[in-house]
Structures are given as C-alpha cells and as structure tokens.
Amino acid sequence: MIEDFVRKQLMGGEPVEMQDALIRRLVPQPIALFTTPVNTADFENLRIPKTVVFCKDDASLPPGAFLGMAQGLGDYSLIEVDGSHEALFTNPAIVAQGLIQALK
C-alpha cells in the first residue's frame, strides 16, 4: 500500500483523520487481482438493466477511465454521486442513495 496514493488519489480532500482510519484497515492485495483477465463470455447474453454508480471526485484513474470501462457493459444508466474513490467508507449514505436510485 502506498500511503501517498491513498491520501492523494483515493481520498483527496478527505480529513486526515478519515484517511488514517482507512489506512489502518487496508491490507495487501495479491497482484493477480489486477493482472488476471476477466472472462465475460458467461455474461454476454445476460439481459438485465445495468447501472453504474459513479463517484464524481474519484481521482484514482485518469479522467474518463472508469466511464470508459463501463462502456464494456453495453447499454447502462449512469448515476453520479459526490465522493472520492473511497466514498463507501467516507460517506456510505451518499453511495446508498445512488444504489437506491439505481433500483428505480
């Protein structure tokens, strides 16, 4: 875990106390999580509505990267909420509101 990345990209603008609380909970992840291709063949014929809940302040990837990945879903609805990459940790209520909106 690169502390500077967590503080600036994942949690930029969040209070230091909130950043510290998350950093205490983080554990190393295997690199295979990021290098193993995802096989989507089983899901290509899945015909359900798809919605992306997007945190507008996420700076963990270049602008447009997450929405570019979402295009792989085909047709989808987009719900934008305030918050950083770690909004589920820092402000779960706003993420929950986005998920509830997705159900409508």
LINHUVEN-V568859 format. One record per pair of residues at least 12 apart in sequence whose C-alpha atoms are under 6 Angstrom apart, sorted by sequence separation. I is the first residue (numbers start at 1). J is the second residue. D is the distance in Angstrom with one decimal. If there is no record, write none. Layout:
I_J_D, I_J_D
//
This chain:
51_76_5.2, 55_80_5.9, 50_76_4.8, 51_77_4.6, 52_78_5.0, 53_79_4.8, 54_80_4.8, 55_81_5.0, 56_82_5.5, 57_83_5.2, 58_84_4.2, 51_78_5.8, 53_80_5.8, 55_82_5.5, 57_84_4.6, 58_85_4.6, 55_83_5.1, 55_84_5.9, 9_59_5.0, 10_60_5.5, 9_60_4.8, 11_84_5.9, 10_85_5.0
//
